[in-house]
Amino acid sequence: MDRFDEILKERAREEPFPLPEDYAGRVFQTCAALEETPVKHRRAPRWGLWMAAALALFITVPNASPAAAAALADVPVLGTIVELVTFRSWTYDDGHASADVTVPELDGSAAAREVSDQVRAYTDQLIGQFQTDCEALGEGYKSLDVTSSVVTDSDSWFTLRVDAVETQASGYQFSRFYHIDKATGQVVTLRDLFREDADYVTPLSEEVRRQMEQRMAADESVRYFPEEFSAIDPEQNFYFNGEGELVLVFDEYTAAPGSMGMPEFTIPAEVYGGLLK
């Protein structure tokens, strides 16, 4: 970064209000003092120090010197940026049916905007089906609630979870997960984690079935459908937990009775590690 520091100082000296000579050094000294938490999941480079430095410069330096801001235009962004810019809300209540849909709008990078577009298309589909069902039901009862939460927002990974609950005669809960690999700037699905020629569905499915049977053997109140479960979806919902472990998520009723909610299965790395890209 020595050349970068020299460019900043040279541009700044041309301005009426020059940057302090030790500005860049103070930024990097501060970043170096930050405690870094290692990320354990796939492709987790240590971006923490450099992202902190890049953000500090983008926020502070352009305000100090227009020439420094111009110099920064030539510096590549270190990792994909995901920003929450607003929330999109839609509500409905006719005395019989009701809906409350609130999801985020993302920006900051092409990947963030792609996820935002996918979430919009998905919730538009849910709203459209809700409206169709209401017309068919007349004065029958129906409700739709859609919420979201950020599961992961690290230096290298971002995961947004969108939860929906439909209620008519009974309730049905289901979710969708949206992932961004910040290191590559790509929107990622389960398939993208693995080599193109890898059969990841079989070992992951076998591990899920093994855990189903294990849990039922350990607790009589636990019920799954191991005999009806053939395989996971190639694009199965997933996320990485706080320990960096792969967790597969099933919608309500797809792998167990409704009383079990939305089952989750944490998959040991040795099951799939050799199949990753």
C-alpha positions as semicolon CSV with decimal commas, in nm:
position;residue;x (nm);y (nm);z (nm)
1;M;0,000;0,000;0,000
2;D;0,307;0,238;0,000
3;R;0,231;0,358;-0,353
4;F;-0,133;0,423;-0,253
5;D;-0,019;0,635;0,043
6;E;0,212;0,834;-0,183
7;I;-0,072;0,907;-0,429
8;L;-0,301;1,027;-0,148
9;K;-0,034;1,254;-0,003
10;E;0,061;1,395;-0,345
11;R;-0,301;1,470;-0,438
12;A;-0,374;1,614;-0,095
13;R;-0,075;1,854;-0,110
14;E;-0,230;2,011;-0,420
15;E;-0,540;2,110;-0,218
16;P;-0,585;2,423;0,001
17;F;-0,656;2,200;0,304
18;P;-0,399;1,918;0,296
19;L;-0,442;1,584;0,472
20;P;-0,232;1,529;0,786
21;E;0,094;1,360;0,692
22;D;0,030;1,068;0,926
23;Y;-0,338;1,017;0,827
24;A;-0,297;0,692;0,633
25;G;-0,066;0,551;0,896
26;R;-0,319;0,621;1,171
27;V;-0,595;0,446;0,973
28;F;-0,393;0,130;0,925
29;Q;-0,261;0,136;1,282
30;T;-0,621;0,149;1,407
31;C;-0,726;-0,136;1,179
32;A;-0,427;-0,346;1,281
33;A;-0,530;-0,311;1,646
34;L;-0,877;-0,454;1,579
35;E;-0,938;-0,805;1,705
36;E;-1,012;-1,034;1,413
37;T;-1,255;-1,327;1,442
38;P;-1,174;-1,610;1,201
39;V;-1,456;-1,735;0,974
40;K;-1,468;-2,112;0,941
41;H;-1,696;-2,180;0,645
42;R;-1,596;-2,227;0,283
43;R;-1,369;-1,976;0,119
44;A;-1,335;-1,746;0,416
45;P;-1,029;-1,523;0,346
46;R;-0,923;-1,283;0,618
47;W;-1,072;-0,965;0,469
48;G;-1,145;-0,800;0,806
49;L;-0,837;-0,575;0,824
50;W;-0,853;-0,458;0,463
51;M;-1,230;-0,403;0,461
52;A;-1,200;-0,189;0,775
53;A;-0,925;0,015;0,611
54;A;-1,120;0,053;0,287
55;L;-1,437;0,165;0,468
56;A;-1,244;0,416;0,681
57;L;-1,094;0,568;0,370
58;F;-1,417;0,580;0,174
59;I;-1,598;0,752;0,461
60;T;-1,332;0,997;0,573
61;V;-1,087;1,078;0,296
62;P;-1,332;1,206;0,031
63;N;-1,465;1,458;0,284
64;A;-1,114;1,585;0,352
65;S;-0,993;1,634;-0,003
66;P;-1,159;1,623;-0,348
67;A;-0,828;1,521;-0,502
68;A;-0,801;1,230;-0,257
69;A;-1,155;1,128;-0,352
70;A;-1,053;1,127;-0,718
71;A;-0,751;0,912;-0,633
72;L;-0,978;0,660;-0,460
73;A;-1,181;0,617;-0,778
74;D;-0,892;0,409;-0,914
75;V;-0,875;0,176;-0,611
76;P;-1,067;-0,156;-0,641
77;V;-1,331;-0,234;-0,378
78;L;-1,205;-0,502;-0,138
79;G;-1,506;-0,732;-0,121
80;T;-1,872;-0,695;-0,213
81;I;-2,069;-0,434;-0,019
82;V;-2,426;-0,506;0,093
83;E;-2,633;-0,214;0,221
84;L;-2,987;-0,205;0,358
85;V;-3,141;0,103;0,198
86;T;-3,509;0,070;0,294
87;F;-3,791;-0,173;0,365
88;R;-4,068;-0,263;0,126
89;S;-4,402;-0,311;0,303
90;W;-4,745;-0,426;0,187
91;T;-5,047;-0,470;0,412
92;Y;-5,406;-0,581;0,352
93;D;-5,712;-0,626;0,573
94;D;-6,072;-0,660;0,456
95;G;-6,211;-0,791;0,782
96;H;-6,177;-1,152;0,670
97;A;-5,830;-1,185;0,520
98;S;-5,516;-1,000;0,619
99;A;-5,156;-0,973;0,507
100;D;-4,841;-0,808;0,636
101;V;-4,534;-0,826;0,414
102;T;-4,211;-0,648;0,508
103;V;-3,884;-0,722;0,330
104;P;-3,561;-0,525;0,281
105;E;-3,435;-0,352;-0,030
106;L;-3,060;-0,403;-0,071
107;D;-2,802;-0,199;-0,260
108;G;-2,429;-0,132;-0,262
109;S;-2,325;-0,383;-0,529
110;A;-2,455;-0,581;-0,826
111;A;-2,493;-0,891;-0,608
112;A;-2,691;-0,699;-0,346
113;R;-2,925;-0,561;-0,612
114;E;-2,966;-0,910;-0,762
115;V;-3,073;-1,050;-0,425
116;S;-3,307;-0,755;-0,378
117;D;-3,467;-0,828;-0,717
118;Q;-3,504;-1,196;-0,630
119;V;-3,669;-1,115;-0,298
120;R;-3,905;-0,869;-0,469
121;A;-4,003;-1,130;-0,731
122;Y;-4,058;-1,393;-0,463
123;T;-4,275;-1,172;-0,241
124;D;-4,468;-1,046;-0,544
125;Q;-4,549;-1,410;-0,618
126;L;-4,666;-1,467;-0,259
127;I;-4,882;-1,153;-0,269
128;G;-5,029;-1,249;-0,606
129;Q;-5,123;-1,597;-0,481
130;F;-5,271;-1,446;-0,164
131;Q;-5,492;-1,213;-0,368
132;T;-5,605;-1,500;-0,591
133;D;-5,690;-1,714;-0,288
134;C;-5,886;-1,428;-0,127
135;E;-6,101;-1,388;-0,437
136;A;-6,176;-1,761;-0,437
137;L;-6,252;-1,770;-0,062
138;G;-6,491;-1,476;-0,062
139;E;-6,543;-1,409;0,307
140;G;-6,328;-1,701;0,418
141;Y;-6,034;-1,642;0,647
142;K;-5,675;-1,632;0,524
143;S;-5,359;-1,455;0,639
144;L;-5,008;-1,404;0,509
145;D;-4,714;-1,276;0,712
146;V;-4,370;-1,227;0,562
147;T;-4,066;-1,111;0,759
148;S;-3,691;-1,122;0,710
149;S;-3,368;-1,137;0,908
150;V;-2,998;-1,117;0,833
151;V;-2,847;-1,453;0,930
152;T;-2,486;-1,368;0,842
153;D;-2,309;-1,046;0,750
154;S;-1,935;-1,107;0,779
155;D;-1,641;-0,977;0,579
156;S;-1,675;-1,267;0,335
157;W;-2,039;-1,382;0,345
158;F;-2,395;-1,245;0,358
159;T;-2,715;-1,443;0,414
160;L;-3,068;-1,302;0,418
161;R;-3,356;-1,518;0,542
162;V;-3,715;-1,450;0,435
163;D;-3,980;-1,625;0,647
164;A;-4,344;-1,664;0,543
165;V;-4,645;-1,797;0,734
166;E;-4,972;-1,872;0,555
167;T;-5,277;-1,946;0,767
168;Q;-5,614;-2,072;0,651
169;A;-5,757;-2,385;0,808
170;S;-5,411;-2,438;0,955
171;G;-5,075;-2,266;0,940
172;Y;-4,788;-2,336;0,703
173;Q;-4,439;-2,191;0,757
174;F;-4,168;-2,178;0,492
175;S;-3,848;-1,984;0,427
176;R;-3,605;-1,882;0,156
177;F;-3,238;-1,804;0,203
178;Y;-3,035;-1,569;-0,018
179;H;-2,655;-1,576;-0,009
180;I;-2,375;-1,354;-0,136
181;D;-2,012;-1,463;-0,142
182;K;-1,852;-1,123;-0,081
183;A;-1,508;-1,248;-0,185
184;T;-1,630;-1,324;-0,540
185;G;-1,923;-1,083;-0,559
186;Q;-2,154;-1,367;-0,663
187;V;-2,503;-1,468;-0,551
188;V;-2,471;-1,828;-0,432
189;T;-2,704;-2,128;-0,401
190;L;-2,628;-2,470;-0,252
191;R;-2,523;-2,607;-0,592
192;D;-2,262;-2,333;-0,629
193;L;-2,069;-2,455;-0,325
194;F;-1,967;-2,777;-0,496
195;R;-1,767;-2,883;-0,800
196;E;-1,974;-2,920;-1,115
197;D;-1,907;-3,296;-1,136
198;A;-1,969;-3,360;-0,766
199;D;-2,266;-3,565;-0,643
200;Y;-2,332;-3,367;-0,326
201;V;-2,704;-3,456;-0,307
202;T;-2,646;-3,822;-0,214
203;P;-2,411;-3,779;0,086
204;L;-2,607;-3,482;0,222
205;S;-2,935;-3,674;0,190
206;E;-2,790;-3,981;0,360
207;E;-2,667;-3,767;0,650
208;V;-3,007;-3,603;0,690
209;R;-3,178;-3,945;0,698
210;R;-2,921;-4,074;0,947
211;Q;-2,988;-3,779;1,178
212;M;-3,364;-3,826;1,148
213;E;-3,339;-4,186;1,263
214;Q;-3,090;-4,099;1,537
215;R;-3,311;-3,826;1,681
216;M;-3,622;-4,045;1,677
217;A;-3,435;-4,328;1,851
218;A;-3,319;-4,088;2,123
219;D;-3,657;-3,919;2,183
220;E;-4,004;-4,075;2,136
221;S;-4,166;-3,733;2,092
222;V;-3,954;-3,657;1,784
223;R;-4,107;-3,756;1,451
224;Y;-3,972;-3,734;1,096
225;F;-4,052;-3,897;0,764
226;P;-3,730;-4,096;0,692
227;E;-3,917;-4,361;0,493
228;E;-4,074;-4,094;0,270
229;F;-3,761;-3,882;0,244
230;S;-3,578;-3,966;-0,078
231;A;-3,332;-3,681;-0,120
232;I;-3,272;-3,315;-0,054
233;D;-3,350;-3,060;-0,322
234;P;-3,034;-2,974;-0,522
235;E;-3,108;-2,615;-0,422
236;Q;-3,205;-2,697;-0,064
237;N;-3,233;-2,405;0,178
238;F;-2,916;-2,370;0,385
239;Y;-2,704;-2,134;0,589
240;F;-2,373;-2,137;0,775
241;N;-2,410;-2,117;1,152
242;G;-2,187;-1,926;1,391
243;E;-1,932;-2,209;1,390
244;G;-1,916;-2,210;1,011
245;E;-2,110;-2,538;0,983
246;L;-2,345;-2,611;0,695
247;V;-2,709;-2,626;0,810
248;L;-2,987;-2,760;0,583
249;V;-3,337;-2,622;0,644
250;F;-3,669;-2,787;0,550
251;D;-4,005;-2,614;0,516
252;E;-4,283;-2,722;0,747
253;Y;-4,444;-3,059;0,654
254;T;-4,174;-3,148;0,397
255;A;-3,964;-3,371;0,623
256;A;-4,173;-3,404;0,940
257;P;-4,523;-3,346;1,084
258;G;-4,631;-2,987;1,137
259;S;-4,564;-3,023;1,510
260;M;-4,190;-3,035;1,431
261;G;-4,196;-2,693;1,264
262;M;-3,911;-2,635;1,020
263;P;-3,645;-2,901;1,084
264;E;-3,277;-2,815;1,055
265;F;-2,983;-3,053;1,018
266;T;-2,623;-2,952;1,081
267;I;-2,396;-3,140;0,840
268;P;-2,042;-3,233;0,952
269;A;-1,771;-3,097;0,722
270;E;-1,629;-3,446;0,661
271;V;-1,953;-3,542;0,483
272;Y;-1,907;-3,289;0,202
273;G;-1,565;-3,125;0,243
274;G;-1,404;-3,319;-0,041
275;L;-1,676;-3,207;-0,284
276;L;-1,635;-2,831;-0,241
277;K;-1,494;-2,613;-0,516
